[in-house]
């Protein structure tokens, strides 16, 4: 068995610098913004952010250590079809920028789930918020565990000590600096991620014999068979699962996810928010390309001696850090740079999640119970919530060690929760006929279906004829294999297939990328059917214009404004949503009567 390298003084210095700079950014914004003590400033940056740093922040948060460590390993085992996620990213960003963003930005809300109360009722808002909190804590646990595993593999650091160190640093700068610290720290960490990947790409390609050798070896090993148009939904990765299933999965993460939308609505204008999303798409493509090429280089390097089959590593997710230590171990500081790259993804994801969790908890629960809080009290409560969720997310990382491959575990969590959430928001935004009973019933059906298939797949993992891992070789190994290294796959498959029944080989074997689609379709179909059986929504003015989405935005904003005015005289206050007022004038007479009529009907 090969022996692993260890960290040198330069590696520790580079790695420590990441934590010092990240914490320093939090301290900087805590001092700079100390006179702006309000929850709005802390949670959404006073809505004065520009598109550049927000775009970098979005990319860094969702291209986490799951991508840095898990994606190259996935390419190593299953091939470069992973690159088709780029198609899904394109559809997701376009739909988010042109469909969902205008709804949330123009409504003037802070929590995305406030929209659900305006559209349906408070019960739906609370249910959606609770689902989001559970989803985010679960997901964050996975992305905290992943780089801690990498650090443990390449340095021998205590695994749980690494996890707690990550959680403490994230919670520190997030609590001190709020959203501005999160965004600017993410921007710095995005640069670290790209530099770390480029270092691996350059040195890895050199050690593997050059790009031509990488291409040739990957092609011979079946890693370049990218386009598989098999429509079988049980196949783990095909063109359709990655593009269609990936679109549903990532749209649940981007289109209606608080962490994404919160940073978009922090932008100074809707145009800046839209540009942030499109610039972020470029960042997603760059990181995806780096991850896929890293996986191909790693396969070429180990094409004749797979470390996993040989027992040099105990899990596929350890392949990337093992590879890094082998090619960069002779260069003090460079292994530390890669681990800093992995931790950059984690710090950005965890900090964004903590900030978003604090936001929805404050907006959807605390502010609803205590409406007369001072700015100072609201600010301190928001900071306290950051600490609470920092502890929760760090603790959840312990459970992540039992979830298997980090890419599949992370996206499965998002799929099971994100699909029904996407369906619920789509019912409100795209189908104005949907009523309260349809929304509640649809959400219940969608959650039930997605968790049924997701939990079932965890208990009965798909057989290898669906996942189709590609062949790995130990023919060129010049050291003794471990006693159980060469037959890891066969043992696991035989153990999994001994007690299977028909659901395990059909419903539970569905590609994990379709979990979100199952939840979405179940939610929308059930919601519309229940609405059809119980009667249309009472937001009837949404049916009077072909531009239904914008009409619903205007009228929901109007309702929100009416509630906030609380009886103040509004006859002399021109309302900006002229389209809605024009309709009301035509149907009700005077503007004042129209406001009263709408207030009663909504």
C-alpha positions as CSV (number, residue, x, y, z in Angstrom):
1,X,0.0,0.0,0.0
2,X,1.2,3.5,-0.8
3,X,1.9,5.8,2.1
4,X,0.3,9.2,2.2
5,X,2.2,12.5,2.5
6,X,1.6,14.8,5.4
7,X,1.3,18.6,5.8
8,X,4.4,20.7,6.0
9,X,4.7,24.1,7.7
10,X,3.9,25.9,4.5
11,X,0.7,23.9,4.1
12,X,-0.5,24.9,7.5
13,X,0.3,28.5,6.8
14,X,-1.7,28.6,3.6
15,X,-4.6,26.8,5.2
16,X,-4.6,29.0,8.3
17,X,-4.5,32.1,6.1
18,X,-7.9,31.2,4.7
19,X,-9.5,31.2,8.1
20,X,-7.7,34.4,9.2
21,X,-8.8,36.3,6.1
22,X,-12.3,35.0,6.3
23,X,-12.6,36.0,10.0
24,X,-11.0,39.3,9.2
25,X,-13.6,40.2,6.7
26,X,-16.3,39.5,9.3
27,X,-14.5,41.8,11.8
28,X,-14.1,44.5,9.1
29,X,-17.8,44.7,8.4
30,X,-18.7,44.4,12.1
31,X,-16.7,47.6,12.6
32,X,-17.6,49.3,9.4
33,X,-21.4,48.8,9.9
34,X,-21.5,49.2,13.6
35,X,-23.6,52.4,13.4
36,X,-26.2,50.7,11.1
37,X,-27.7,48.5,13.8
38,X,-30.8,47.0,12.2
39,X,-31.9,43.6,11.2
40,X,-32.4,44.7,7.6
41,X,-28.8,45.9,7.3
42,X,-27.6,42.7,9.0
43,X,-29.7,40.2,7.0
44,X,-29.9,41.8,3.5
45,X,-27.1,44.3,3.5
46,X,-29.4,47.3,3.3
47,X,-30.3,46.2,-0.2
48,X,-27.3,48.1,-1.6
49,X,-25.1,45.2,-3.0
50,X,-23.8,45.3,-6.5
51,X,-23.9,42.4,-9.0
52,X,-20.2,41.4,-9.0
53,X,-19.6,40.3,-5.4
54,X,-23.1,38.7,-5.3
55,X,-22.4,36.7,-8.4
56,X,-19.2,35.4,-6.9
57,X,-21.0,34.6,-3.7
58,X,-23.7,32.6,-5.4
59,X,-21.1,30.5,-7.3
60,X,-19.0,29.9,-4.2
61,X,-21.9,28.9,-2.1
62,X,-23.4,26.3,-4.4
63,X,-20.1,25.0,-5.8
64,X,-19.1,23.8,-2.4
65,X,-16.7,21.1,-1.2
66,X,-19.3,18.7,-2.6
67,X,-18.1,19.8,-6.0
68,X,-14.4,20.2,-5.2
69,X,-14.1,16.7,-3.7
70,X,-17.1,14.8,-4.8
71,X,-17.5,15.8,-8.5
72,X,-13.9,14.6,-9.6
73,X,-14.5,11.3,-7.8
74,X,-17.9,11.0,-9.6
75,X,-16.2,11.6,-13.0
76,X,-13.4,9.1,-12.0
77,X,-15.9,6.3,-11.4
78,X,-18.8,7.1,-13.9
79,X,-17.3,9.3,-16.6
80,X,-17.5,12.8,-17.9
81,X,-21.2,12.8,-18.4
82,X,-21.3,14.9,-15.3
83,X,-20.5,17.9,-17.5
84,X,-24.1,17.8,-18.8
85,X,-25.0,19.5,-15.5
86,X,-23.9,22.7,-17.4
87,X,-27.1,22.4,-19.5
88,X,-29.2,22.2,-16.3
89,X,-27.4,25.2,-14.8
90,X,-28.2,27.3,-18.0
91,X,-32.0,26.5,-17.8
92,X,-32.0,27.1,-14.0
93,X,-30.3,30.5,-14.1
94,X,-32.5,31.7,-17.0
95,X,-35.8,30.6,-15.2
96,X,-34.7,32.1,-11.9
97,X,-33.7,35.4,-13.5
98,X,-36.7,35.8,-15.7
99,X,-39.5,34.1,-13.8
100,X,-38.9,33.8,-10.0
101,X,-36.6,36.8,-9.3
102,X,-39.1,39.5,-10.4
103,X,-41.8,38.1,-8.1
104,X,-39.6,38.2,-5.0
105,X,-37.7,41.4,-5.8
106,X,-40.8,43.5,-6.7
107,X,-42.8,42.2,-3.7
108,X,-40.3,43.9,-1.4
109,X,-40.1,40.8,0.9
110,X,-37.1,39.6,2.9
111,X,-38.1,36.0,3.5
112,X,-39.2,34.2,0.3
113,X,-41.8,32.4,2.4
114,X,-43.6,35.7,3.2
115,X,-44.8,35.4,-0.4
116,X,-46.7,32.2,0.5
117,X,-48.6,34.0,3.3
118,X,-49.5,36.8,0.9
119,X,-50.6,34.3,-1.7
120,X,-52.2,31.6,0.5
121,X,-52.1,31.9,4.3
122,X,-49.8,31.9,7.3
123,X,-50.1,28.2,7.7
124,X,-48.5,27.5,4.3
125,X,-45.7,30.0,5.1
126,X,-44.9,28.4,8.4
127,X,-44.9,24.9,6.9
128,X,-42.6,25.9,4.1
129,X,-40.2,27.7,6.5
130,X,-39.9,24.6,8.7
131,X,-39.2,22.4,5.6
132,X,-36.5,24.8,4.5
133,X,-34.9,24.8,7.9
134,X,-34.7,21.0,8.0
135,X,-33.5,20.8,4.4
136,X,-30.7,23.4,4.9
137,X,-29.4,21.9,8.2
138,X,-29.3,18.5,6.6
139,X,-27.5,19.8,3.5
140,X,-25.1,21.9,5.4
141,X,-24.1,18.9,7.5
142,X,-23.0,17.2,4.4
143,X,-20.8,20.0,3.1
144,X,-19.2,20.5,6.5
145,X,-18.3,16.8,6.7
146,X,-16.8,16.6,3.2
147,X,-13.7,18.9,3.6
148,X,-13.2,17.7,7.2
149,X,-12.9,14.2,5.7
150,X,-10.4,15.6,3.1
151,X,-8.3,17.2,5.8
152,X,-8.4,14.0,7.9
153,X,-7.2,12.0,4.9
154,X,-4.3,14.2,3.9
155,X,-3.0,15.4,7.3
156,X,-4.3,13.0,9.9
157,X,-6.1,15.8,11.7
158,X,-8.9,14.7,14.0
159,X,-12.0,14.5,11.8
160,X,-14.4,16.0,14.4
161,X,-11.9,18.6,15.5
162,X,-11.8,19.8,11.8
163,X,-15.6,19.9,11.7
164,X,-16.0,22.0,14.8
165,X,-13.2,24.4,13.7
166,X,-15.1,24.9,10.4
167,X,-18.3,25.6,12.2
168,X,-16.8,28.0,14.7
169,X,-15.1,30.1,12.0
170,X,-18.2,30.3,9.8
171,X,-20.4,31.2,12.7
172,X,-17.9,33.8,13.9
173,X,-17.7,35.9,10.7
174,X,-21.3,35.4,9.8
175,X,-22.5,36.6,13.2
176,X,-20.2,39.6,13.3
177,X,-20.6,40.9,9.7
178,X,-24.0,39.8,8.5
179,X,-24.8,39.4,4.8
180,X,-22.1,41.8,3.6
181,X,-19.4,39.8,5.3
182,X,-20.9,36.6,3.9
183,X,-20.9,38.0,0.3
184,X,-17.4,39.5,0.4
185,X,-15.9,36.4,2.1
186,X,-17.6,34.2,-0.6
187,X,-16.0,36.4,-3.3
188,X,-12.5,35.9,-1.7
189,X,-13.2,32.1,-1.3
190,X,-14.3,31.8,-4.9
191,X,-10.8,33.1,-6.0
192,X,-9.2,30.5,-3.7
193,X,-11.3,27.7,-5.2
194,X,-10.3,28.6,-8.8
195,X,-6.6,28.9,-7.9
196,X,-6.7,25.6,-6.1
197,X,-8.4,23.8,-9.0
198,X,-5.9,25.4,-11.5
199,X,-3.0,24.2,-9.4
200,X,-4.3,20.6,-9.5
201,X,-5.1,20.8,-13.2
202,X,-1.6,22.1,-14.2
203,X,0.4,19.8,-12.1
204,X,-1.9,16.8,-12.5
205,X,-1.9,17.1,-16.3
206,X,1.9,17.3,-16.3
207,X,2.2,14.2,-14.1
208,X,-0.3,12.3,-16.2
209,X,1.6,12.9,-19.4
210,X,-0.1,15.9,-20.8
211,X,-3.6,16.7,-22.1
212,X,-3.3,14.4,-25.1
213,X,-2.5,11.5,-22.8
214,X,-5.4,12.4,-20.5
215,X,-7.9,12.5,-23.5
216,X,-6.6,9.2,-24.9
217,X,-6.6,7.3,-21.7
218,X,-10.0,8.6,-20.6
219,X,-11.5,7.7,-24.0
220,X,-10.1,4.2,-23.8
221,X,-11.5,3.8,-20.3
222,X,-15.0,4.9,-21.4
223,X,-14.8,8.1,-19.5
224,X,-15.5,10.2,-22.6
225,X,-18.9,8.6,-23.4
226,X,-20.8,11.8,-22.4
227,X,-24.1,11.5,-24.3
228,X,-26.2,8.6,-23.3
229,X,-29.8,9.3,-24.4
230,X,-31.4,6.3,-22.7
231,X,-34.7,7.5,-21.3
232,X,-34.8,4.8,-18.6
233,X,-35.5,6.8,-15.3
234,X,-33.7,4.1,-13.3
235,X,-30.3,4.9,-14.9
236,X,-28.3,7.1,-12.5
237,X,-26.7,9.5,-15.0
238,X,-27.9,9.9,-18.6
239,X,-28.4,13.0,-20.7
240,X,-32.0,13.2,-19.5
241,X,-31.4,12.6,-15.8
242,X,-28.6,15.2,-15.8
243,X,-30.3,17.9,-17.9
244,X,-34.0,17.4,-17.0
245,X,-33.6,16.0,-13.5
246,X,-30.7,18.3,-12.8
247,X,-32.8,21.3,-13.9
248,X,-35.6,20.4,-11.4
249,X,-33.0,19.7,-8.6
250,X,-31.1,22.9,-9.1
251,X,-34.2,25.1,-9.7
252,X,-35.3,24.1,-6.3
253,X,-31.9,25.3,-5.0
254,X,-31.8,28.5,-7.1
255,X,-35.3,29.6,-8.0
256,X,-37.1,29.6,-4.7
257,X,-34.3,28.9,-2.1
258,X,-33.9,31.6,0.6
259,X,-30.1,31.5,0.5
260,X,-30.1,32.5,-3.3
261,X,-33.0,34.9,-3.3
262,X,-31.8,36.7,-0.2
263,X,-28.6,37.7,-1.9
264,X,-30.4,38.6,-5.1
265,X,-32.8,40.9,-3.2
266,X,-29.9,42.5,-1.4
267,X,-28.8,44.0,-4.8
268,X,-29.5,47.7,-5.3
269,X,-31.7,47.2,-8.4
270,X,-33.5,44.3,-10.0
271,X,-31.1,44.7,-13.0
272,X,-28.1,44.1,-10.7
273,X,-29.8,41.0,-9.3
274,X,-30.4,39.7,-12.8
275,X,-26.9,40.4,-13.8
276,X,-25.6,38.7,-10.7
277,X,-27.4,35.5,-11.7
278,X,-26.1,35.5,-15.2
279,X,-22.5,36.3,-14.1
280,X,-22.9,33.5,-11.6
281,X,-23.7,31.1,-14.5
282,X,-20.3,31.8,-16.0
283,X,-18.7,30.9,-12.6
284,X,-20.7,27.7,-12.5
285,X,-19.5,26.6,-15.9
286,X,-15.9,27.4,-14.9
287,X,-16.0,25.4,-11.7
288,X,-17.8,22.5,-13.4
289,X,-15.2,22.4,-16.1
290,X,-12.4,22.3,-13.6
291,X,-14.1,19.5,-11.6
292,X,-14.7,17.3,-14.6
293,X,-11.2,17.8,-16.1
294,X,-9.7,17.1,-12.6
295,X,-11.6,13.8,-12.5
296,X,-10.3,12.8,-16.0
297,X,-6.7,13.6,-15.0
298,X,-7.1,11.6,-11.8
299,X,-8.4,8.6,-13.8
300,X,-5.5,8.8,-16.2
301,X,-3.0,9.0,-13.4
302,X,-4.6,5.9,-11.7
303,X,-5.7,4.1,-14.8
304,X,-3.6,1.0,-14.0
305,X,-3.7,1.2,-10.2
306,X,-6.9,2.3,-8.6
307,X,-6.3,3.4,-5.0
308,X,-9.9,2.5,-3.9
309,X,-9.8,-1.0,-5.2
310,X,-6.3,-1.4,-3.9
311,X,-7.4,-0.3,-0.4
312,X,-5.2,2.8,-0.2
313,X,-8.4,4.8,0.5
314,X,-11.5,3.6,2.2
315,X,-14.1,5.6,0.3
316,X,-14.3,7.1,-3.2
317,X,-14.7,10.6,-1.8
318,X,-11.2,10.3,-0.5
319,X,-9.7,9.9,-4.0
320,X,-9.3,13.6,-4.8
321,X,-7.3,14.5,-1.6
322,X,-5.2,11.4,-2.0
323,X,-4.4,12.4,-5.6
324,X,-3.5,15.9,-4.5
325,X,-1.1,14.7,-1.9
326,X,0.6,12.4,-4.4
327,X,1.1,15.0,-7.1
328,X,1.6,18.1,-4.9
329,X,3.2,16.6,-1.8
330,X,6.7,17.6,-2.9
331,X,5.7,21.3,-3.1
332,X,5.3,22.8,0.4
333,X,2.2,25.0,0.5
334,X,0.3,23.5,-2.5
335,X,-1.5,20.7,-0.7
336,X,-2.5,23.3,1.8
337,X,-3.8,25.4,-1.1
338,X,-6.0,22.6,-2.3
339,X,-7.4,21.9,1.2
340,X,-8.1,25.6,1.5
341,X,-9.9,25.3,-1.9
342,X,-12.1,22.6,-0.5
343,X,-12.7,24.5,2.7
344,X,-13.5,27.7,0.8
345,X,-16.5,26.0,-0.8
346,X,-17.6,24.8,2.6
347,X,-17.1,28.1,4.4
348,X,-19.1,30.0,1.8
349,X,-21.9,27.4,1.8
350,X,-22.2,27.2,5.5
351,X,-22.1,30.9,6.1
352,X,-24.8,31.6,3.4
353,X,-26.9,28.8,5.0
354,X,-26.5,30.2,8.5
355,X,-27.4,33.7,7.3
356,X,-30.5,32.5,5.4
357,X,-31.7,30.3,8.3
358,X,-31.4,33.3,10.7
359,X,-33.3,35.4,8.2
360,X,-36.3,33.1,7.7
361,X,-36.5,32.4,11.4
362,X,-36.4,36.1,12.3
363,X,-38.8,37.2,9.6
364,X,-41.3,34.2,9.7
365,X,-41.4,33.6,13.5
366,X,-39.7,36.2,15.7
367,X,-40.9,39.4,14.0
368,X,-44.4,37.9,13.7
369,X,-44.6,37.3,17.5
370,X,-42.8,40.6,18.6
371,X,-43.8,43.3,16.2
372,X,-42.5,46.3,18.3
373,X,-38.8,45.3,18.5
374,X,-36.3,48.1,18.3
375,X,-33.6,48.0,15.6
376,X,-31.0,47.2,18.2
377,X,-33.0,44.3,19.7
378,X,-33.7,42.9,16.3
379,X,-30.1,43.1,15.3
380,X,-29.0,41.2,18.5
381,X,-31.7,38.6,18.0
382,X,-30.5,38.1,14.4
383,X,-26.9,37.6,15.6
384,X,-28.1,35.1,18.2
385,X,-29.9,33.1,15.6
386,X,-26.7,32.9,13.6
387,X,-25.0,31.4,16.6
388,X,-27.8,28.9,17.1
389,X,-27.9,27.7,13.5
390,X,-24.1,27.6,13.4
391,X,-24.2,25.1,16.2
392,X,-27.0,23.1,14.6
393,X,-25.3,22.9,11.2
394,X,-22.0,21.8,12.7
395,X,-23.6,19.2,14.8
396,X,-25.5,17.8,11.8
397,X,-22.2,17.0,10.2
398,X,-21.8,14.0,12.5
399,X,-24.8,12.4,10.8
400,X,-23.4,13.2,7.4
401,X,-20.7,10.5,7.8
402,X,-23.4,7.9,7.4
403,X,-24.9,9.3,4.1
404,X,-22.6,7.7,1.6
405,X,-21.2,9.5,-1.5
406,X,-21.3,13.2,-0.8
407,X,-22.5,14.4,-4.2
408,X,-25.5,12.0,-4.3
409,X,-26.3,12.6,-0.6
410,X,-26.3,16.4,-1.0
411,X,-28.4,16.5,-4.1
412,X,-30.8,13.9,-2.8
413,X,-31.5,16.1,0.2
414,X,-32.1,19.1,-2.1
415,X,-34.3,16.9,-4.3
416,X,-36.5,15.5,-1.6
417,X,-37.2,19.0,-0.1
418,X,-36.6,21.3,-3.0
419,X,-39.0,19.7,-5.5
420,X,-42.1,20.1,-3.3
421,X,-41.0,23.7,-2.5
422,X,-40.5,24.5,-6.1
423,X,-44.0,23.0,-6.8
424,X,-45.6,25.1,-4.1
425,X,-44.2,28.4,-5.3
426,X,-45.0,27.4,-8.9
427,X,-48.6,26.8,-7.9
428,X,-48.8,30.4,-6.5
429,X,-46.9,32.1,-9.2
430,X,-47.7,30.2,-12.4
431,X,-51.2,29.0,-11.6
432,X,-53.2,31.9,-10.1
433,X,-56.3,29.7,-10.0
434,X,-54.7,27.6,-7.1
435,X,-56.5,28.0,-3.8
436,X,-55.4,27.4,-0.2
437,X,-56.7,23.8,-0.1
438,X,-54.8,23.0,-3.3
439,X,-51.6,24.5,-2.0
440,X,-51.7,22.5,1.3
441,X,-52.8,19.3,-0.3
442,X,-50.3,19.6,-3.1
443,X,-47.4,20.2,-0.6
444,X,-48.4,17.2,1.4
445,X,-48.6,14.9,-1.6
446,X,-45.3,16.2,-3.1
447,X,-43.4,15.8,0.2
448,X,-44.8,12.3,0.7
449,X,-43.8,11.1,-2.8
450,X,-40.3,12.6,-2.7
451,X,-39.4,11.3,0.7
452,X,-40.9,7.9,-0.1
453,X,-38.6,7.4,-3.0
454,X,-35.6,9.1,-1.4
455,X,-35.7,7.2,1.9
456,X,-36.5,4.0,0.1
457,X,-33.4,4.4,-2.1
458,X,-31.3,5.0,1.0
459,X,-32.5,1.7,2.5
460,X,-32.4,-0.2,-0.8
461,X,-29.6,1.4,-2.9
462,X,-29.8,1.0,-6.7
463,X,-28.1,-2.1,-8.1
464,X,-24.9,-1.6,-10.2
465,X,-26.8,-2.3,-13.5
466,X,-28.5,1.0,-13.0
467,X,-25.6,3.0,-11.5
468,X,-23.1,1.5,-14.0
469,X,-19.8,2.4,-12.4
470,X,-17.0,2.1,-15.0
471,X,-14.2,-0.5,-14.8
472,X,-11.2,0.2,-12.5
473,X,-7.9,-1.6,-12.7
474,X,-5.2,-2.6,-10.2
475,X,-3.1,-4.5,-12.8
476,X,-0.3,-1.9,-12.6
477,X,0.0,-1.8,-8.8
478,X,3.5,-2.5,-7.5
479,X,2.5,-3.0,-3.9
480,X,0.4,-5.6,-2.0
481,X,-3.4,-5.2,-2.1
482,X,-5.2,-5.1,1.2
483,X,-7.1,-8.2,2.1
484,X,-10.5,-6.8,1.3
485,X,-9.5,-4.1,-1.2
486,X,-10.0,-5.8,-4.5
487,X,-13.5,-7.0,-3.9
488,X,-15.2,-4.0,-2.3
489,X,-17.7,-3.5,-5.0
490,X,-18.8,-7.1,-5.3
491,X,-19.3,-7.5,-1.6
492,X,-21.4,-4.4,-1.3
493,X,-23.5,-5.3,-4.3
494,X,-24.2,-8.8,-3.1
495,X,-25.1,-7.6,0.3
496,X,-27.5,-5.1,-1.1
497,X,-29.3,-7.4,-3.5
498,X,-30.0,-10.3,-1.1
499,X,-33.3,-9.1,0.3
500,X,-34.7,-6.9,-2.5
501,X,-38.3,-6.8,-3.7
502,X,-40.0,-5.3,-6.7
503,X,-40.2,-1.7,-5.3
504,X,-36.5,-1.8,-4.7
505,X,-35.8,-2.6,-8.3
506,X,-38.2,0.0,-9.7
507,X,-39.5,2.9,-7.6
508,X,-36.5,3.0,-5.2
509,X,-34.0,2.6,-8.0
510,X,-35.0,5.8,-9.7
511,X,-32.1,8.2,-10.4
512,X,-31.6,10.5,-7.4
513,X,-31.8,13.5,-9.8
514,X,-35.5,12.8,-10.4
515,X,-36.4,13.1,-6.7
516,X,-37.0,16.8,-7.2
517,X,-39.1,16.2,-10.3
518,X,-41.2,13.7,-8.5
519,X,-41.9,16.2,-5.7
520,X,-42.6,19.0,-8.1
521,X,-45.0,17.0,-10.3
522,X,-46.8,15.5,-7.3
523,X,-47.2,19.0,-5.7
524,X,-48.5,20.7,-8.9
525,X,-50.7,17.9,-10.1
526,X,-52.3,17.3,-6.7
527,X,-52.6,21.1,-6.1
528,X,-54.5,21.8,-9.3
529,X,-56.7,18.7,-8.9
530,X,-57.7,19.7,-5.4
531,X,-58.3,23.3,-6.6
532,X,-60.5,22.0,-9.4
533,X,-62.6,20.0,-6.9
534,X,-62.9,22.7,-4.3
535,X,-63.1,25.9,-6.4
536,X,-60.8,28.6,-7.8
537,X,-58.7,31.0,-5.8
538,X,-60.3,34.2,-4.6
539,X,-57.5,36.3,-6.3
540,X,-59.8,36.8,-9.2
541,X,-58.2,39.8,-10.7
542,X,-55.2,37.6,-11.7
543,X,-57.4,36.3,-14.5
544,X,-58.0,39.6,-16.2
545,X,-54.7,40.0,-17.9
546,X,-52.4,37.8,-20.1
547,X,-49.4,38.8,-17.9
548,X,-50.7,36.9,-14.9
549,X,-47.5,36.6,-13.0
550,X,-46.9,40.4,-12.9
551,X,-50.6,41.0,-12.1
552,X,-50.3,38.7,-9.1
553,X,-47.1,40.5,-8.0
554,X,-48.8,43.9,-8.2
555,X,-51.8,42.8,-6.2
556,X,-49.9,41.0,-3.6
557,X,-47.7,44.0,-3.1
558,X,-50.8,46.2,-2.9
559,X,-52.2,43.9,-0.2
560,X,-48.9,44.1,1.7
561,X,-48.9,47.9,1.5
562,X,-52.6,48.1,2.7
563,X,-51.8,46.0,5.7
564,X,-48.8,48.2,6.6
565,X,-50.7,51.5,6.3
566,X,-53.2,50.3,9.0
567,X,-55.9,52.8,8.4
568,X,-53.8,55.8,7.3
569,X,-55.2,58.2,4.8
570,X,-54.1,57.0,1.3
571,X,-56.2,59.2,-1.0
572,X,-53.2,61.6,-1.4
573,X,-50.6,58.8,-1.7
574,X,-50.2,57.8,-5.4
575,X,-49.5,54.0,-5.6
576,X,-46.8,52.9,-8.0
577,X,-48.5,49.8,-9.3
578,X,-50.5,51.5,-12.0
579,X,-51.5,48.3,-13.8
580,X,-53.4,47.0,-10.8
581,X,-54.9,50.4,-10.0
582,X,-56.1,50.9,-13.6
583,X,-57.9,47.6,-13.5
584,X,-59.4,48.5,-10.1
585,X,-60.6,51.9,-11.4
586,X,-62.2,50.2,-14.3
587,X,-64.1,47.7,-12.2
588,X,-64.9,49.6,-9.0
589,X,-65.0,53.3,-9.7
590,X,-62.9,55.5,-7.5
591,X,-59.4,54.6,-6.4
592,X,-60.3,54.8,-2.8
593,X,-63.3,52.4,-3.2
594,X,-61.0,50.1,-5.2
595,X,-58.5,49.9,-2.4
596,X,-61.2,49.1,0.1
597,X,-62.8,46.5,-2.2
598,X,-59.5,44.8,-2.8
599,X,-58.6,44.8,0.9
600,X,-61.9,43.1,1.7
601,X,-61.5,40.5,-1.0
602,X,-57.9,39.6,-0.1
